[in-house]
């Protein structure tokens, strides 16, 4: 066994502990960022769905207006 291992072996538990702490912090931060990104994406989807719903309602109103105009011009006496 070389002299480097003699020095490193007693430090190994501390190094492993520090590595676990770094991993825990890193994974925690990544999970937070994923959560924030997911929430933002959900908000965009909800807003988009609201826009799509409003657009569908506007189209429906326009269709009714066009039908009314079509009927009125086809039969001017009504």
C-alpha atoms as a printed R data frame, in Angstrom:
   type eleno elety resid chain resno       x      y       z
1  ATOM     1    CA   UNK     A     1   0.000  0.000   0.000
2  ATOM     2    CA   UNK     A     2   1.389  3.408  -0.893
3  ATOM     3    CA   UNK     A     3   1.726  6.236   1.591
4  ATOM     4    CA   UNK     A     4  -1.119  8.200  -0.124
5  ATOM     5    CA   UNK     A     5  -3.619  5.491   0.771
6  ATOM     6    CA   UNK     A     6  -2.430  5.506   4.372
7  ATOM     7    CA   UNK     A     7  -3.342  9.196   4.515
8  ATOM     8    CA   UNK     A     8  -6.604  8.898   2.544
9  ATOM     9    CA   UNK     A     9  -8.172  5.870   4.234
10 ATOM    10    CA   UNK     A    10  -8.892  7.645   7.559
11 ATOM    11    CA   UNK     A    11 -10.350 10.588   5.600
12 ATOM    12    CA   UNK     A    12 -12.643  8.390   3.509
13 ATOM    13    CA   UNK     A    13 -15.716  8.480   5.813
14 ATOM    14    CA   UNK     A    14 -15.541 12.286   5.961
15 ATOM    15    CA   UNK     A    15 -15.153 12.509   2.183
16 ATOM    16    CA   UNK     A    16 -18.126 10.216   1.650
17 ATOM    17    CA   UNK     A    17 -20.184 12.256   4.110
18 ATOM    18    CA   UNK     A    18 -19.275 15.492   2.346
19 ATOM    19    CA   UNK     A    19 -20.100 13.943  -1.017
20 ATOM    20    CA   UNK     A    20 -23.539 12.901   0.249
21 ATOM    21    CA   UNK     A    21 -24.170 16.417   1.587
22 ATOM    22    CA   UNK     A    22 -23.230 17.942  -1.769
23 ATOM    23    CA   UNK     A    23 -25.413 15.427  -3.610
24 ATOM    24    CA   UNK     A    24 -28.344 16.149  -1.285
25 ATOM    25    CA   UNK     A    25 -28.021 19.899  -1.787
26 ATOM    26    CA   UNK     A    26 -27.520 19.538  -5.531
27 ATOM    27    CA   UNK     A    27 -30.472 17.189  -6.013
28 ATOM    28    CA   UNK     A    28 -32.613 19.378  -3.774
29 ATOM    29    CA   UNK     A    29 -31.797 22.428  -5.888
30 ATOM    30    CA   UNK     A    30 -32.457 20.525  -9.109
31 ATOM    31    CA   UNK     A    31 -35.806 19.318  -7.754
32 ATOM    32    CA   UNK     A    32 -36.724 22.920  -6.840
33 ATOM    33    CA   UNK     A    33 -35.836 24.140 -10.316
34 ATOM    34    CA   UNK     A    34 -37.836 21.337 -11.925
35 ATOM    35    CA   UNK     A    35 -40.801 22.148  -9.700
36 ATOM    36    CA   UNK     A    36 -40.655 25.848 -10.607
37 ATOM    37    CA   UNK     A    37 -40.328 25.036 -14.311
38 ATOM    38    CA   UNK     A    38 -43.261 22.604 -14.108
39 ATOM    39    CA   UNK     A    39 -45.399 25.209 -12.361
40 ATOM    40    CA   UNK     A    40 -44.558 27.828 -14.994
41 ATOM    41    CA   UNK     A    41 -45.366 25.372 -17.777
42 ATOM    42    CA   UNK     A    42 -48.684 24.511 -16.139
43 ATOM    43    CA   UNK     A    43 -49.523 28.215 -15.897
44 ATOM    44    CA   UNK     A    44 -48.732 28.639 -19.598
45 ATOM    45    CA   UNK     A    45 -50.938 25.668 -20.439
46 ATOM    46    CA   UNK     A    46 -53.783 26.990 -18.295
47 ATOM    47    CA   UNK     A    47 -53.460 30.438 -19.871
48 ATOM    48    CA   UNK     A    48 -53.346 28.851 -23.309
49 ATOM    49    CA   UNK     A    49 -56.445 26.804 -22.553
50 ATOM    50    CA   UNK     A    50 -58.188 29.979 -21.415
51 ATOM    51    CA   UNK     A    51 -57.199 31.660 -24.663
52 ATOM    52    CA   UNK     A    52 -58.351 28.660 -26.674
53 ATOM    53    CA   UNK     A    53 -61.670 28.653 -24.833
54 ATOM    54    CA   UNK     A    54 -62.137 32.380 -25.409
55 ATOM    55    CA   UNK     A    55 -61.205 31.996 -29.063
56 ATOM    56    CA   UNK     A    56 -63.742 29.177 -29.469
57 ATOM    57    CA   UNK     A    57 -66.429 31.369 -27.889
58 ATOM    58    CA   UNK     A    58 -65.581 34.253 -30.226
59 ATOM    59    CA   UNK     A    59 -65.705 31.909 -33.239
60 ATOM    60    CA   UNK     A    60 -69.086 30.615 -32.103
61 ATOM    61    CA   UNK     A    61 -70.374 34.181 -31.813
62 ATOM    62    CA   UNK     A    62 -69.043 35.038 -35.273
63 ATOM    63    CA   UNK     A    63 -70.664 31.927 -36.712
64 ATOM    64    CA   UNK     A    64 -74.003 32.963 -35.209
65 ATOM    65    CA   UNK     A    65 -73.598 36.462 -36.638
66 ATOM    66    CA   UNK     A    66 -72.735 35.064 -40.072
67 ATOM    67    CA   UNK     A    67 -75.742 32.717 -39.945
68 ATOM    68    CA   UNK     A    68 -77.997 35.619 -39.001
69 ATOM    69    CA   UNK     A    69 -76.612 37.791 -41.823
70 ATOM    70    CA   UNK     A    70 -76.907 34.914 -44.296
71 ATOM    71    CA   UNK     A    71 -80.555 34.313 -43.341
72 ATOM    72    CA   UNK     A    72 -81.337 38.032 -43.383
73 ATOM    73    CA   UNK     A    73 -79.856 38.529 -46.846
74 ATOM    74    CA   UNK     A    74 -81.430 35.339 -48.206
75 ATOM    75    CA   UNK     A    75 -84.894 36.347 -47.031
76 ATOM    76    CA   UNK     A    76 -85.036 40.153 -46.595
77 ATOM    77    CA   UNK     A    77 -88.646 40.077 -45.329
78 ATOM    78    CA   UNK     A    78 -87.782 38.408 -41.957
